[in-house]
Amino acid sequence: MSGGVDSSVAAALLAEQGYEVIGVTMRLFDAPFDNAGRLSKSCCSLEDVEDARATCRVIGAKHYYLNFEEEFREHVIDYFVGEYEKGRTPHPCLACNDRLKFDFLMRRAEFMDADIVATGHYARVQNSGGTYRLLSGIDPLKDQAYVLYTLTQDKLAKLALPIGEYNKDEIRAMATRFGLPVADKPDSQDICFIPTGNYKEFVEDRLKQRVPGILRKSDGTVLGKHDGVHQFTIGQRKGLPIAGGTGRPIFVTHINAATGDITVGDATELLKDELWASGVSWISGSEPIGSVRVQARIRYNGKNASATVTPHGEWARLKFDEPVRAITPGQAVVFFAGDEVLGGGLIEPAPPGEFAATALASADASR
C-alpha cells in the first residue's frame, strides 16, 4: 500500500469480499519528508504512510511498514544509474515490480502466512484451467500490464489485482463509497525516487564512470563533443551540445557506449523494423515453438505494432510489419495477443554475438 487511491481501493475491495487483509507499505528510500506531502508528484512521504494506515483503520486491517531501502538501492537505483552509464535508457518501474514487489515482498508475505499478495496495478489475472493468463487492465489510459511481463505462473497463482476490472473514475467513486481518506488524492507521477523530476541531475551525482566522446552525424561529420553518454537517450532532441544549431530538427539515433560516439540524424533515421531482446520471459512458462505473430509495444505509453517474434533461448528477434520509431536499448518490448500479455524482454542494441562483443568493449572503455 503506497498510500495512493489505487492500492487503498484494492485493499478495501478484498476486505469487502471477506478476506483478512494485511496492509504493507514498503519504505524504499529516504524521501524528502519536509516537502513531499499530499500535492507531491512522488510517493513514500510520511503522509503517504499515514494515508495507508488510515485506510487500514477504515477497513479494519493491520498495517505494517517494512524497510526495503537496501534492496531498492541495489536493484532499482543502482540499476537506474548503471544503465545510463552504459548509454541505455532504464525503466525503473520494471525493476521495482520484478525484484521488490514480486520477489522480496512475496517472500516476506510467506513469513506473514499470507496466501495472496494483492497490488493496485491496473491489470488482470485469469485462471484458465490451471494456467494463469495476464491481461491488460480494462482502462486503456491506466493499463499497467506492460510492466508486469516478468511474472511467472507461480507468482500469478499467488497474485490478486482487484482494480484491473475498473477504470479510474470508478476507483475514485469506490474510494468515496468506502469512506477512504485518499478518494481525491492526486496520482503519483514521474520517477518516485526523483521528486524533482530531474533525472539527469540525479544520475550525474551518482556516476561511478563517465564515457565522454564525440557528437557526429551518420555521415561522420563531427558536430561537437560531450562529457558523458549518460546524458543521452535514443530519440532525444533537446539539450544536444551543438554550437549554433543545425537549422532543422535532429535526434539521437545511436549511442556507442564503448567509444562514446553519439550519432544524430533526422527523424527518418529513427525508424527501424527489427530488434533483439534479451532476458525474454514467457507468461506461460515455456517459449513458443517457432515464430509467433504478436502485437509488440516498445515503451510504456506507446502503441502496439504488428510484428513476428522468433524465440532464441533467452533472447528473441522481433520483426515489425512496418518500421517503428526510436527503438531504445534498455527499455522493454512486450508481446501481446489482443489484451493478453504473452511475454517480453529488454531491448538490446545488437544480436547476441554482437551484443557480447559490444559489452566487452564497453567494459574495457570504462576501466
Secondary structure, DSSP 8 states (H G I E B T S, - for coil): --SSHHHHHHHHHHHHTT---EEEEEE-S---TTT-STT-SS---HHHHHHHHHHHHHHT-EEEEEE-HHHHIIIIIHHHHHHHHTT----HHHHIIIIIIIIIHHHHHHHTT-S-EE---SEEEEEETTEEEEEE-S-TTT--GGGGTT--HHHHTTEE-TTTTS-HHHHHHHHHHHT-TTTT-----S-TT-TT--HHHHHHTT-S----EEEEETTS-EEEEES-GGG--TT--TT---TT--SS--EEEEE-TTT--EEEE-GGGGEEEEEEEEEEEETTSS--SS-EEEEEE-STT---EEEEEEEETTEEEEEEEEEEE---TTSEEEEEETTEEEEEEEEESS-HHHHHHHHHHHHHHH-
